[in-house]
C-alpha cells in the first residue's frame, strides 16, 4: 500500500487499506492451512453447499404489568 502511495502520489482511502489488509490475511490463512495439510478445495466445496438461514421476524416481548400501590 505504501509503495502504491509513493508511485501514484495519492493517499489511499481507509477502505482500500482495509481491503488490502483482509486480502493479505486471507492469503496467509490459506497458506497456513495448506502447510498444515488441510484440503482447501474440500472446505470451499462444503461451504458452497451451505444454505443461509431463513430470516425470521422479530417479536416484541410482553412484560407483565406492575400493580400500582405495591
Order of alpha helices (4+ residues) and beta strands (2+ residues): alpha-alpha-alpha
